[in-house]
Amino acid sequence: MKTKNIFQTTAGFALLTTLPLSLAGQQTTASKPPVHHSTTPSATAPRADAIKLPANIPAVHGVLKTEYAMRYIDIKVGTGALAAPAMIYSVHYTGWLYDGTKFDSSVDRGTPIQFLQGQHRVILGWDTGFEGMRVGGKRRLFIPYQLAYGETAKGPIPAKSNLIFDVELVEVKDPNAPRPEPAPQQ
């Protein structure tokens, strides 16, 4: 089975995801959230000394652990501009809890939201979840609570809630681009 791997490091969080490509386009109805939290070593866990490193990096011994992982499915691959870091993203979204409760949707309101990527103005799962997308792309994000609102309740979202978002990248703009000159008034 083919898989798609993601590895990102953001704000001290290491995210590693392996998702079967056969899930692309399928509705996911997981009864358990896609969060991997390892606190005890297992016989099948990779060992830290099994990772190939350059000779100048000293070896360490122990069990390599994954704290949590964010998963996603690309629903539609976009053809527009790449979602570059530190840009203003315009995004349509619908968010659900794992029990199926829809808690918010810009699609229902008919107006996308905008945020400056990487400035912690949105949940960490959003700051990292658009990486590799292009304008016009649609993606389903499976965000563990550690990359969402953590142990705090937020409006209709209970504490420690794993979230599912369908997102569409509508536009990417440079926040430092010069503003267009206003048309002269006559």
Steps between C-alpha positions, in 0.01 A plus 500: 500500500638844409522760777557871518739626769521848646773616735492852633647673802304802616520677836681204649250240377619220277222374277533172314209360307464190289167477324396228256448660160208263450308723746518797266147587399339266754285620787681426825285388790758424763369419846838589646683822419810471282731597785810299578628547854771269617615503860641151532748326275375207298680218328397642161585865576793631296818550698670840492828332408334343191475838326784564254678825584813666366822376664559829685175469702553280806275197540246487779322196632133477588157453348381750240155627603225685317302733725213572262437510131283710275355320201344632184342389177539710186147509355592718203848613396508869414678653203554856629765663717674291765408556866831663595596577861420843650240579233139602548276202427137538402323177597155343490444236767252281684593359842363195682555320827568127477140426604384671178393832655566787259625792709584762235503559125609793287336316209160537673565874546621539140813692602851352529722600792850644472798443728873566494667157495752421772401781737298279742179683414334165430543156656835332438331234286397776259840672505652170381207335321517700175864419425541372146153614390435718200219750448189313392596195705270333751621293795351318800706562814486261799636717781584351843396710797865584576515690169152651546377658827681259734346438839285815480139516383437762230137597435316187379827300496555295817844472662733239346298488176656349190368692201424434134508785248424505130701794368535668162789736427332787313786751474859564616620862528830658600439720807793723394385555143444866413139604504353595163484873429147638531347619175511877463167668566359724233 
